Every structure is written in C-alpha cells, then in structure tokens.
Amino acid sequence: MNPTKIALISATPLAIAPAASAIDAAFPDSTVWNLLDDRLLADAQAEGGITEPLAARMDQLIAAALAGGADGVLLTCSQYGARAQLRDPETDGVAVLSADGPLFDEAVALRPSRVLLVASLESAAADSGDRLAAAFAEASASARISPLVVPSAAKPLAADALTEQLVTAVTSVEEPYDLIVLAQYSLAPAAAALAARFGVPVLDGPSAAARRLAAEIGRARG
C-alpha cells in the first residue's frame, strides 16, 4: 500500500511545522505535501476580508491537492476555513478539513464549564472565540470562554521558549477554567507541557485535525 498522502494548505509558514508534526504522529507512514500561498493572509488584510478572488485562490489549492492524489486535505489557516466547510465529501472523495473545525468539535464534546482560549494575537482570539462560542451554541451547549492573548508568542520561538511564554501567561490567570484551547497552530508545540503543568485538558488544532483525518481515512479504507 502506498503511504498516506496528506496535503497541508497553508497561508503562513509558521503553521506548517506543527501541522506536519501532528500528521506524522497520527500517520507514521505518511507523506506530507505542503501547498503554501503566503500572500493569502496579507492580501485578505489589505482587502478588508476574503474576496471572491482570494476564495478562488484557496479553492484552486484544494483542487490541486485533490488532483494530486491526496488522501486527506487540511487547511491550516482558520480564516479560510469556510472554503473547507463548503466542500462536498462525496464529490471530493476524501476529507477536506478546516483548521479548527475538529478542534471545536473536541472542545464541545468535553462539555467544559469554562474555557481558557489562548492566542498570540487579539484578532485570532476574537475570531476563534466567536466561532468556538457558535460551535457550543450549535450543539445546544454553553461554556464561559475567556480569551488570553500572549503577544510575546506571536513571533517564531523554539518550543521550549514558546512553552515558557505561555506557562508564564497562563499562571497569571486567576479565574478558574477546566479546558485550555490553543487558538493558533503556531502554539501547538506547547500543548503537552501546558497540560502537564496545569492539570487540565489542552486541545490544539493540529492534533485534533490529525485525529479526525485518521478517523475519516480509516472509515474510507474500511
């Protein structure tokens, strides 16, 4: 059997390594195929949002991944997640996942009372917070979502330095919480250390997406 080929479609290089690491852990025999358009985010910011031409660029990347024989496709940028949600799995023949759809599903399934949502950017915290709240509402569940923005984690950092920044920030939180959700793929390398340090579940997008892909591909192969 040929190795499982997972296409990662990214809008920033910072998301690639955490996503690839999670895929490698879920699929030890996998081939990771990176498709990168590093202007997608900058152009969306310049345009004031995702225009039809920008959406078409993402759709073209998805089409290229499917045409190239990907067994699964993961969009690592949450801002373009709607392009994955509009796909028809029966037509595509493989799973095309948004960056944090699986993450939010896992968060809702845990039925937490209070969620600490960690991000490195205000915009990411606001966007992820709104969509996570919508996921809880859609499931007829509720949870108090408290954002924690850690600007020092916005720049590229080694895993140990990133963990140090996030641990320091989370330690300062006085309100109780029973789940930590990492809003960005770039924060995922600190997930295990945060769980060990604070004794609550810590969910990150790449790991949740890899678990979903493994389940979808396993079902497809019977």
C-alpha positions as CSV (number, residue, x, y, z in Angstrom):
1,M,0.0,0.0,0.0
2,N,1.3,3.5,-0.9
3,P,2.0,5.8,2.0
4,T,-0.9,8.0,3.1
5,K,-0.5,11.4,1.4
6,I,-1.9,14.4,3.4
7,A,-1.9,17.8,1.8
8,L,-1.5,20.7,4.1
9,I,-2.6,24.0,2.6
10,S,-1.1,27.0,4.5
11,A,-1.3,30.7,4.4
12,T,1.7,31.2,6.7
13,P,4.9,29.1,7.0
14,L,4.5,29.2,10.8
15,A,1.6,26.7,10.7
16,I,3.5,24.1,8.7
17,A,5.7,22.5,11.3
18,P,3.0,22.0,14.0
19,A,0.6,20.6,11.4
20,A,3.2,18.3,9.9
21,S,4.3,17.0,13.3
22,A,0.7,16.1,14.2
23,I,0.2,14.3,10.9
24,D,3.4,12.4,11.4
25,A,2.3,11.3,14.8
26,A,-1.1,10.1,13.5
27,F,0.2,8.5,10.3
28,P,3.7,7.2,10.8
29,D,3.9,6.1,7.2
30,S,2.5,9.3,5.8
31,T,3.8,11.7,3.2
32,V,3.1,15.4,4.0
33,W,2.6,17.5,1.0
34,N,2.8,21.3,1.6
35,L,1.0,23.8,-0.6
36,L,1.7,27.4,0.5
37,D,0.3,30.7,-0.6
38,D,2.0,33.1,1.8
39,R,0.1,36.1,0.5
40,L,-3.4,34.8,1.3
41,L,-3.5,36.4,4.8
42,A,-1.7,39.7,3.8
43,D,-4.0,40.1,0.8
44,A,-7.1,39.4,2.9
45,Q,-6.0,42.0,5.4
46,A,-5.3,44.5,2.5
47,E,-8.8,43.8,1.0
48,G,-10.6,44.0,4.3
49,G,-11.6,40.4,4.2
50,I,-11.7,37.3,1.9
51,T,-12.8,38.5,-1.5
52,E,-14.1,36.2,-4.3
53,P,-10.7,36.1,-6.0
54,L,-9.0,35.2,-2.7
55,A,-11.5,32.4,-2.1
56,A,-10.9,31.2,-5.6
57,R,-7.2,31.0,-4.9
58,M,-7.8,28.8,-1.9
59,D,-10.2,26.7,-3.9
60,Q,-7.6,26.2,-6.6
61,L,-5.1,25.0,-4.0
62,I,-7.7,22.5,-2.7
63,A,-8.3,21.3,-6.3
64,A,-4.6,20.9,-6.9
65,A,-4.3,18.7,-3.7
66,L,-7.2,16.5,-4.8
67,A,-5.9,16.2,-8.4
68,G,-2.5,15.2,-7.0
69,G,-4.0,12.3,-5.2
70,A,-4.1,13.5,-1.6
71,D,-5.8,11.0,0.8
72,G,-6.8,14.0,3.0
73,V,-6.6,17.7,2.9
74,L,-6.1,20.1,5.8
75,L,-6.4,23.9,5.6
76,T,-4.1,25.2,8.4
77,C,-5.4,28.7,8.3
78,S,-8.6,29.3,10.2
79,Q,-9.5,32.4,8.3
80,Y,-10.1,30.4,5.1
81,G,-11.9,27.5,7.0
82,A,-15.2,28.3,5.2
83,R,-13.7,27.0,2.0
84,A,-13.4,23.5,3.5
85,Q,-16.9,23.7,5.0
86,L,-18.3,24.3,1.6
87,R,-16.8,21.1,0.1
88,D,-18.9,18.1,-0.8
89,P,-17.2,15.0,0.6
90,E,-18.9,12.7,-1.8
91,T,-17.7,14.7,-4.8
92,D,-14.2,15.1,-3.4
93,G,-13.8,11.5,-2.4
94,V,-11.6,12.5,0.6
95,A,-11.9,14.6,3.7
96,V,-11.1,18.3,3.3
97,L,-10.9,19.8,6.8
98,S,-10.9,23.4,8.1
99,A,-8.1,24.3,10.5
100,D,-10.1,24.3,13.7
101,G,-13.4,22.5,12.9
102,P,-12.2,19.3,14.5
103,L,-10.7,21.3,17.4
104,F,-14.0,23.0,18.2
105,D,-15.8,19.7,17.9
106,E,-13.5,18.1,20.5
107,A,-13.9,21.1,22.8
108,V,-17.7,20.9,22.7
109,A,-17.6,17.1,23.3
110,L,-15.7,17.6,26.6
111,R,-18.6,19.8,27.9
112,P,-16.4,22.2,29.8
113,S,-17.8,24.9,32.1
114,R,-15.0,27.4,31.5
115,V,-12.6,27.5,28.6
116,L,-9.3,29.4,28.6
117,L,-8.7,30.4,24.9
118,V,-5.1,31.2,24.3
119,A,-3.9,33.2,21.4
120,S,-0.9,35.3,20.4
121,L,-3.0,37.9,18.5
122,E,-6.1,39.9,19.5
123,S,-7.6,39.2,16.1
124,A,-7.1,35.5,16.5
125,A,-8.6,35.5,20.0
126,A,-11.6,37.4,18.8
127,D,-12.2,35.3,15.7
128,S,-11.7,31.9,17.4
129,G,-13.7,33.0,20.4
130,D,-16.7,33.9,18.3
131,R,-16.5,30.7,16.3
132,L,-16.0,28.5,19.4
133,A,-19.0,30.1,21.0
134,A,-21.0,29.4,17.9
135,A,-19.9,25.8,18.0
136,F,-21.2,25.4,21.6
137,A,-24.5,27.1,20.7
138,E,-25.0,24.9,17.7
139,A,-24.6,21.8,20.0
140,S,-27.0,23.3,22.4
141,A,-24.2,23.6,25.0
142,S,-22.7,26.5,26.8
143,A,-19.3,27.4,28.3
144,R,-17.7,30.6,29.5
145,I,-14.9,31.4,27.1
146,S,-12.1,33.6,28.5
147,P,-9.5,34.8,26.0
148,L,-5.8,35.1,27.0
149,V,-3.7,37.0,24.5
150,V,0.1,36.4,24.7
151,P,1.8,38.9,22.3
152,S,5.3,37.5,23.1
153,A,4.2,34.2,21.5
154,A,3.4,35.9,18.1
155,K,7.0,35.7,16.9
156,P,8.8,32.5,15.9
157,L,10.1,30.7,19.0
158,A,11.7,27.4,19.8
159,A,9.3,25.0,21.6
160,D,10.9,25.5,25.0
161,A,10.8,29.3,24.7
162,L,7.2,29.2,23.5
163,T,6.2,27.0,26.4
164,E,7.9,29.3,28.8
165,Q,6.0,32.3,27.5
166,L,2.6,30.5,27.6
167,V,3.2,29.0,31.0
168,T,4.0,32.4,32.5
169,A,0.9,33.9,30.9
170,V,-1.5,31.1,32.0
171,T,0.0,31.2,35.5
172,S,-1.3,34.7,35.9
173,V,-4.9,33.8,35.1
174,E,-6.9,34.0,38.3
175,E,-10.3,32.8,37.0
176,P,-10.9,29.0,37.1
177,Y,-11.1,27.0,33.9
178,D,-11.4,23.3,33.1
179,L,-10.1,23.3,29.5
180,I,-7.4,25.2,27.6
181,V,-7.8,25.7,23.8
182,L,-4.9,26.9,21.8
183,A,-6.3,29.2,19.1
184,Q,-3.4,29.0,16.6
185,Y,-1.4,26.2,15.1
186,S,1.8,28.0,16.0
187,L,1.1,27.5,19.7
188,A,0.5,23.7,19.4
189,P,4.1,22.7,20.4
190,A,3.4,23.8,23.9
191,A,0.2,21.7,24.3
192,A,1.6,18.7,26.2
193,A,3.7,20.8,28.6
194,L,0.7,23.0,29.4
195,A,-1.5,20.0,30.1
196,A,1.2,18.6,32.5
197,R,1.8,21.9,34.2
198,F,-1.9,22.9,34.8
199,G,-3.6,19.6,35.1
200,V,-6.5,20.2,32.6
201,P,-7.0,19.0,29.1
202,V,-5.3,21.2,26.4
203,L,-6.5,21.0,22.9
204,D,-4.7,22.2,19.8
205,G,-5.8,22.4,16.2
206,P,-3.2,20.2,14.5
207,S,-3.6,17.3,16.8
208,A,-7.4,17.5,16.6
209,A,-7.3,17.7,12.8
210,A,-4.9,14.7,12.6
211,R,-7.2,12.6,14.8
212,R,-10.1,13.5,12.5
213,L,-8.2,12.7,9.4
214,A,-7.1,9.3,10.8
215,A,-10.8,8.5,11.6
216,E,-12.0,9.7,8.2
217,I,-9.3,7.8,6.2
218,G,-9.8,4.7,8.4
219,R,-13.5,4.7,7.5
220,A,-12.9,5.2,3.8
221,R,-10.5,2.3,3.7
222,G,-12.8,0.0,5.8
